[in-house]
Amino acid sequence: MENFANMEKEKKINIKEADSDNEIKRIWEIRNRPELRKVSTNQKEINLIDHIKWFEEKYLKNKKNKCFVLNADNQTMGYCRLDLNDNNEYMVSIALDPTLQGKGLGTKLLQEAIKLLNTDKTILAEVKTGNKPSLKLFQKNNFEIYNKNKDYIHFRYITKK
Ligand SMILES: CC(C)(COP(=O)(O)OP(=O)(O)OC[C@H]1O[C@@H](n2cnc3c(N)ncnc32)[C@H](O)[C@@H]1OP(=O)(O)O)[C@@H](O)C(=O)NCCC(=O)NCCS
Protein backbone atom coordinates (compact mmCIF):
# COMPACT_ATOMS: atom_id res chain seq x y z
CA MET A 1 0.00 0.00 0.00
CA GLU A 2 1.14 3.53 -0.79
CA ASN A 3 2.27 5.17 2.42
CA PHE A 4 2.65 8.75 3.55
CA ALA A 5 6.44 8.84 3.01
CA ASN A 6 5.99 7.97 -0.69
CA MET A 7 3.02 10.23 -1.03
CA GLU A 8 4.83 13.22 0.39
CA LYS A 9 7.23 13.05 -2.58
CA GLU A 10 4.34 13.11 -5.04
CA LYS A 11 1.81 15.38 -3.37
CA LYS A 12 2.47 18.60 -1.51
CA ILE A 13 0.83 18.17 1.90
CA ASN A 14 -0.05 21.25 3.92
CA ILE A 15 -1.96 21.41 7.23
CA LYS A 16 -3.46 24.77 8.25
CA GLU A 17 -6.46 26.43 9.83
CA ALA A 18 -9.43 26.43 7.42
CA ASP A 19 -10.34 29.92 6.26
CA SER A 20 -11.07 30.00 2.52
CA ASP A 21 -14.47 29.47 0.86
CA ASN A 22 -13.07 26.54 -1.06
CA GLU A 23 -11.73 24.82 2.08
CA ILE A 24 -15.04 25.32 3.87
CA LYS A 25 -16.92 23.84 0.90
CA ARG A 26 -14.59 20.83 0.74
CA ILE A 27 -15.15 20.15 4.47
CA TRP A 28 -18.88 20.02 3.66
CA GLU A 29 -18.31 17.64 0.73
CA ILE A 30 -16.15 15.28 2.80
CA ARG A 31 -18.56 15.40 5.77
CA ASN A 32 -21.51 14.50 3.54
CA ARG A 33 -19.88 11.45 1.92
CA PRO A 34 -22.04 8.39 2.77
CA GLU A 35 -19.01 6.50 4.18
CA LEU A 36 -18.40 9.36 6.60
CA ARG A 37 -22.01 9.93 7.60
CA LYS A 38 -22.16 6.28 8.66
CA VAL A 39 -19.52 6.84 11.36
CA SER A 40 -20.75 10.28 12.46
CA THR A 41 -22.90 10.96 15.51
CA ASN A 42 -25.18 13.15 13.36
CA GLN A 43 -25.81 11.10 10.21
CA LYS A 44 -28.09 13.59 8.43
CA GLU A 45 -27.08 15.12 5.11
CA ILE A 46 -26.38 18.84 5.58
CA ASN A 47 -27.02 21.49 2.91
CA LEU A 48 -24.26 23.87 1.87
CA ILE A 49 -25.92 27.12 3.03
CA ASP A 50 -26.50 25.69 6.53
CA HIS A 51 -22.94 24.36 6.60
CA ILE A 52 -21.44 27.76 5.72
CA LYS A 53 -23.51 29.55 8.38
CA TRP A 54 -22.58 26.91 10.98
CA PHE A 55 -18.89 27.10 10.05
CA GLU A 56 -18.77 30.90 10.28
CA GLU A 57 -20.41 30.92 13.71
CA LYS A 58 -18.46 27.99 15.11
CA TYR A 59 -14.94 28.67 13.78
CA LEU A 60 -14.53 32.06 12.09
CA LYS A 61 -16.36 34.12 14.73
CA ASN A 62 -15.46 31.93 17.70
CA LYS A 63 -11.70 31.75 18.02
CA LYS A 64 -11.80 29.09 20.79
CA ASN A 65 -12.89 26.39 18.35
CA LYS A 66 -10.43 25.37 15.66
CA CYS A 67 -10.83 23.59 12.35
CA PHE A 68 -7.66 22.48 10.56
CA VAL A 69 -7.54 21.12 7.04
CA LEU A 70 -5.14 18.85 5.23
CA ASN A 71 -4.49 20.13 1.71
CA ALA A 72 -2.83 17.79 -0.82
CA ASP A 73 -1.68 19.64 -3.93
CA ASN A 74 -3.90 22.55 -2.85
CA GLN A 75 -7.01 20.35 -2.71
CA THR A 76 -8.62 19.97 0.74
CA MET A 77 -8.70 16.25 1.52
CA GLY A 78 -9.35 16.15 5.25
CA TYR A 79 -10.25 18.11 8.35
CA CYS A 80 -9.66 17.97 12.08
CA ARG A 81 -12.09 19.97 14.23
CA LEU A 82 -11.31 20.78 17.85
CA ASP A 83 -14.32 22.21 19.68
CA LEU A 84 -14.20 23.56 23.22
CA ASN A 85 -16.99 22.16 25.43
CA ASP A 86 -18.59 23.57 28.60
CA ASN A 87 -16.00 21.77 30.76
CA ASN A 88 -13.19 23.61 28.98
CA GLU A 89 -12.01 20.46 27.17
CA TYR A 90 -11.55 20.03 23.43
CA MET A 91 -13.58 17.43 21.53
CA VAL A 92 -11.80 16.19 18.40
CA SER A 93 -13.47 15.14 15.18
CA ILE A 94 -11.32 14.04 12.26
CA ALA A 95 -12.02 12.80 8.73
CA LEU A 96 -10.21 12.23 5.48
CA ASP A 97 -11.57 11.91 1.98
CA PRO A 98 -12.04 8.13 1.51
CA THR A 99 -9.49 8.11 -1.38
CA LEU A 100 -6.71 9.08 1.06
CA GLN A 101 -7.58 6.92 4.07
CA GLY A 102 -5.24 4.23 5.38
CA LYS A 103 -2.02 5.90 4.20
CA GLY A 104 -0.89 7.45 7.49
CA LEU A 105 -2.36 10.87 6.73
CA GLY A 106 -4.87 10.69 9.61
CA THR A 107 -1.95 10.41 12.02
CA LYS A 108 -0.14 13.27 10.32
CA LEU A 109 -3.25 15.50 10.46
CA LEU A 110 -4.07 14.66 14.11
CA GLN A 111 -0.50 15.25 15.32
CA GLU A 112 -0.13 18.52 13.43
CA ALA A 113 -3.57 19.79 14.54
CA ILE A 114 -2.67 19.14 18.20
CA LYS A 115 0.65 20.93 17.67
CA LEU A 116 -1.03 23.94 16.03
CA LEU A 117 -3.76 24.04 18.72
CA ASN A 118 -0.94 24.50 21.25
CA THR A 119 -3.07 24.08 24.36
CA ASP A 120 -2.71 22.68 27.86
CA LYS A 121 -6.36 21.58 27.87
CA THR A 122 -7.52 17.95 27.71
CA ILE A 123 -8.60 16.65 24.28
CA LEU A 124 -11.45 14.10 24.13
CA ALA A 125 -12.59 11.77 21.35
CA GLU A 126 -15.73 9.69 21.01
CA VAL A 127 -15.46 6.72 18.62
CA LYS A 128 -18.05 4.15 17.58
CA THR A 129 -16.96 0.69 18.80
CA GLY A 130 -16.89 -0.75 15.25
CA ASN A 131 -14.78 2.05 13.75
CA LYS A 132 -11.42 0.25 13.62
CA PRO A 133 -9.32 2.85 11.74
CA SER A 134 -10.42 5.56 14.14
CA LEU A 135 -9.86 3.41 17.27
CA LYS A 136 -6.36 2.60 16.00
CA LEU A 137 -5.66 6.22 15.14
CA PHE A 138 -6.32 7.45 18.69
CA GLN A 139 -4.66 4.46 20.37
CA LYS A 140 -1.43 4.83 18.43
CA ASN A 141 -1.36 8.57 19.06
CA ASN A 142 -1.29 8.27 22.87
CA PHE A 143 -4.97 8.79 23.61
CA GLU A 144 -6.11 6.68 26.59
CA ILE A 145 -9.50 5.02 27.01
CA TYR A 146 -11.38 6.42 30.00
CA ASN A 147 -14.89 5.09 29.33
CA LYS A 148 -16.66 2.58 27.10
CA ASN A 149 -20.14 1.27 26.49
CA LYS A 150 -21.61 -0.97 23.81
CA ASP A 151 -21.80 1.84 21.24
CA TYR A 152 -18.89 4.17 21.98
CA ILE A 153 -15.33 4.26 23.28
CA HIS A 154 -14.20 7.52 24.88
CA PHE A 155 -10.58 8.61 24.67
CA ARG A 156 -8.68 11.33 26.46
CA TYR A 157 -5.36 12.96 25.62
CA ILE A 158 -3.64 15.05 28.23
CA THR A 159 -1.52 17.66 26.47
CA LYS A 160 2.00 18.21 27.75
CA LYS A 161 2.38 21.91 26.98
C1 LIG B 1 -10.16 7.84 11.11
C2 LIG B 1 -9.27 8.35 9.98
C3 LIG B 1 -9.15 9.88 10.06
C4 LIG B 1 -7.88 7.72 10.16
O1 LIG B 1 -7.00 8.21 9.18
P1 LIG B 1 -6.14 7.20 8.28
O2 LIG B 1 -5.19 8.03 7.48
O3 LIG B 1 -7.06 6.32 7.57
O4 LIG B 1 -5.37 6.44 9.42
P2 LIG B 1 -3.86 6.06 9.42
O5 LIG B 1 -3.47 5.61 8.05
O6 LIG B 1 -3.08 7.19 10.04
O7 LIG B 1 -3.82 4.79 10.33
C5 LIG B 1 -4.54 4.52 11.46
C6 LIG B 1 -4.41 3.04 11.75
O8 LIG B 1 -5.65 2.44 11.34
C7 LIG B 1 -5.36 1.32 10.51
N1 LIG B 1 -6.43 1.20 9.53
C8 LIG B 1 -6.70 2.00 8.48
N2 LIG B 1 -7.77 1.55 7.80
C9 LIG B 1 -8.18 0.43 8.47
C10 LIG B 1 -9.26 -0.48 8.30
N3 LIG B 1 -10.13 -0.32 7.31
N4 LIG B 1 -9.39 -1.51 9.19
C11 LIG B 1 -8.54 -1.65 10.21
N5 LIG B 1 -7.50 -0.80 10.44
C12 LIG B 1 -7.33 0.21 9.58
C13 LIG B 1 -4.05 1.64 9.86
O9 LIG B 1 -3.42 0.45 9.43
C14 LIG B 1 -3.32 2.31 10.99
O10 LIG B 1 -2.77 1.41 11.92
P3 LIG B 1 -1.23 0.99 11.86
O11 LIG B 1 -0.44 2.26 11.95
O12 LIG B 1 -1.08 0.09 13.02
O13 LIG B 1 -1.05 0.33 10.52
C15 LIG B 1 -9.82 7.97 8.58
O14 LIG B 1 -9.79 6.58 8.42
C16 LIG B 1 -11.22 8.49 8.32
O15 LIG B 1 -11.38 9.61 7.83
N6 LIG B 1 -12.24 7.68 8.64
C17 LIG B 1 -13.62 8.09 8.44
C18 LIG B 1 -14.04 9.16 9.42
C19 LIG B 1 -13.90 8.71 10.85
O16 LIG B 1 -14.17 7.57 11.18
N7 LIG B 1 -13.49 9.67 11.69
C20 LIG B 1 -13.32 9.43 13.10
C21 LIG B 1 -14.58 9.69 13.83
S1 LIG B 1 -14.22 9.75 15.56
The ligand as a Gaussian input file, in Angstrom:
#p B3LYP/6-31G(d) Opt

LIG

0 1
 C      -10.156000       7.843000      11.109000
 C       -9.272000       8.347000       9.980000
 C       -9.154000       9.882000      10.063000
 C       -7.882000       7.717000      10.160000
 O       -7.003000       8.212000       9.176000
 P       -6.137000       7.205000       8.280000
 O       -5.186000       8.029000       7.482000
 O       -7.064000       6.318000       7.573000
 O       -5.373000       6.437000       9.416000
 P       -3.856000       6.062000       9.420000
 O       -3.474000       5.611000       8.045000
 O       -3.083000       7.186000      10.042000
 O       -3.825000       4.786000      10.329000
 C       -4.542000       4.520000      11.461000
 C       -4.414000       3.043000      11.751000
 O       -5.649000       2.439000      11.344000
 C       -5.357000       1.323000      10.508000
 N       -6.433000       1.197000       9.530000
 C       -6.696000       2.002000       8.477000
 N       -7.775000       1.546000       7.799000
 C       -8.180000       0.434000       8.471000
 C       -9.264000      -0.480000       8.298000
 N      -10.135000      -0.325000       7.314000
 N       -9.387000      -1.505000       9.186000
 C       -8.535000      -1.647000      10.214000
 N       -7.503000      -0.799000      10.444000
 C       -7.331000       0.209000       9.584000
 C       -4.050000       1.636000       9.864000
 O       -3.417000       0.447000       9.433000
 C       -3.322000       2.313000      10.994000
 O       -2.770000       1.414000      11.920000
 P       -1.225000       0.987000      11.857000
 O       -0.445000       2.256000      11.951000
 O       -1.083000       0.091000      13.016000
 O       -1.047000       0.334000      10.516000
 C       -9.817000       7.965000       8.581000
 O       -9.794000       6.581000       8.421000
 C      -11.215000       8.489000       8.322000
 O      -11.385000       9.609000       7.834000
 N      -12.237000       7.682000       8.638000
 C      -13.623000       8.087000       8.443000
 C      -14.039000       9.157000       9.424000
 C      -13.905000       8.709000      10.846000
 O      -14.170000       7.574000      11.181000
 N      -13.485000       9.667000      11.691000
 C      -13.319000       9.430000      13.105000
 C      -14.579000       9.687000      13.827000
 S      -14.221000       9.746000      15.558000

